[in-house]
């Protein structure tokens, strides 16, 4: 798997006020856990662009006070309005110790079913799997060349050595559906959404009436 190196500086002040000050300096606060101690640090916003704004996944080597820690991105927090990154959590990883990661799915090939007029329906973009760092793949390649209309690839069909899929083997990853079937499915999903909204409106109205009483 690809490695991304990020230089950091240890945080001496914690809390919302200190974090706001860092962001004004184009620095992003972060935390590393999973090891002997929890480490707080900050890094340049620009150094995170390859980590946060790409479909690829990386092992991250964090340089903190002259020492390098191998890690993976665990969670990133973004501003709800501006989408600016606010904080990043990292999990320290170790050789021989299994870790869970979302691995991107790469669909290749031109399906027999698509040539007949079918439509590619990709149900998953990432697949959660668990394994020791040295065996986790950068991506999972799924060849759809032989898929006809009505066919699909499921989790149980994927051949990735020495890892554990943390998704039920019967879950569909990608499939080929008839164009009409896809349109009907989208229409049904739209109707379900409308019913849910009507239910929420009804509940909201009932609650308002009770409050008024």
N, C-alpha and C positions, 0 to 999 in steps of 0.2 A: 504494500500500500504506500501511496505517496506520503511524504513527510513535509510538513509546513513548520518552519522555524519562526518563533515570535519572541522578540526581546521585550522584557518587561522591567518595571521598577516596583519594588516592594511598597505597599501602602503603609504609611505611618499613621494616617488618620482614617477613621471609618465613620460611616453614617451618611445621611442624605446630603447634608451641607457640604461635606468633603467631596462626595461624588459629583455634585453639581459643579463644584469648582474644577474638578478634573475634566469634565465634559466640555467646559468652556475653553479648556486648553487643548481640546481635540484628543483627550486621553479617555480611554474606556476602562472602568473598574472591572476586575475579574477576581475569581476565587478558584483555587485548586484544592480539591478534597479527594479522599480515597487512600491517602498515604498515612505517614506517621503523624502529620499535623496538617491543619488547614492553613493555606497560604493565601494572603490577600495582596493583590498587586494591581498595576494599571499598565496599559499599553497604548500605542498610537492607533487611532481609529483606522487609518489607512492600511495598517498591517493585517487587519481582519477581513479585508475585502474578498480575498481568495477563500476564506473560510466560511463566510456567511452568505455570500452572494454567488454561489455556484452549486450545481447539482452533485459535484464530486465530494468525496469524503476523504479526510486526512487523519493521520496521526500527527499530533502537534507537539513539537519540542519547545517547551516554555523555558526560557532562560531567566532565572530569578536569582539575583545576587550572585551571579557567577556559576550557579549550578543549573544543570539541565534536567528537566522533568518531562518524561513522555506522558502524553495524555490524549484524550479525545474530547471534543466539544459535547457537553451534556445538555446545556440549555442556554439560549440567548434571549434576552428581554429587549423588546423594542417599544419605542414611544407609540401610543395608540393613534396619534394624529400624524406625526411627521415620519414615522417608521425609522427614525434614527435609533441605532443600537444604544442601549443604556447600560447593559451589564452582561457578562458572559461567565458561565460556570463551566469548569473543566474537571474531568475525572482522571486521576493519575492511573496509569496502566503499568503492568509488570509482565515480564516474560514468564510464560507458563501459567498465568492466571487468566481464566476466561473472562471475556467482557462482552456485553451486548451492544450491537451497533445497528443502525439503519443503513443498509447497503443499497445503493441505487441500482435500478433495473434498466438494462440496455436491450431493447428489442431490435433484432436484426432480421433481414430476409424479406422477400416479397411473398406474401401469403397466396396460396392457391385460391382461397376463398375471396380475398380482396380482388384478385383478377377477375373473378366471376361477378363482381359487383357488391360483395360483402363489405362490411365496415370493421376496421380494427377497433376493439374496445379494450383499452388498457386499464385494468382495475387497480393496479398498484404501481406506484413510482419508486417506492423504497420497500425493502423487506427487512424486518427485524430478525437478526440472527445472533447467535452466541458462539464464541470460539476463542482460542488463545490468539493473541495479536498476530503472531507469525503466519497464521493460516487464513485469517479473514481476508476476503478478496476486495479489490477496489470497486468492483461492480459485478453484477450477475448478468450474463449474456443469455438471452432467450431467443432461439431461432424459431421463427414462425412460418418458415417456408412451406412446410407440409400441412399447415392448418387450413381446413376447409370451412365453409359456412357451418356454424353450429359447433365447431371444435374449440377447445381451449387448453391452455396450459395451467396446471394447478401447482400449488406449493409442492405437493408430493411428486410431481414430475421433474422437479429441478434436481440436477446432479451437481452438488457442491460438496467436496470431500471435507471430512473432519470438522464440520460445523453443525450446530443445532438450530433449526428454524423455530422461532418463537411465535409461529403462526400455524393455525390448523392446516394440515396437509390437504384438506378438501377445498380450501379457499382458492378461488380463481385469480390468476395473475394477469392473464391476457387471453382474449378470445376473438373470434370472428363471428359477427352477427349479421343477419340480413338487414339491409338498410331500413326496411319497414319495421322490423322488430325493434331496432334501436329507437326509432321515432316514437313507437308506442310506449316503450319503456320510459323515455324522457317525459312523455305526456302524463303517464301514471305518476311519476315522481312529482311533477308539477301540481297535479291534483291533490296529492298527499300533503304537499306544502301549504296549499290553500286551505285545506281542511284544518291543518294545525293552526294557521293564523286565525281562522274563524273561532276555533276553540279558545285561543288565547284572548281574543276580543270578548267572547262571551264570559270567560272567567273574570276578565278585568271589569266588565260591566257589573257582574254579580257582586264583586268585591266593593265597587263604588257604592252600589245600592245599600249593601250591608253597613258600610261606613256612614252613609248618610242617615240611616235609621238610628 
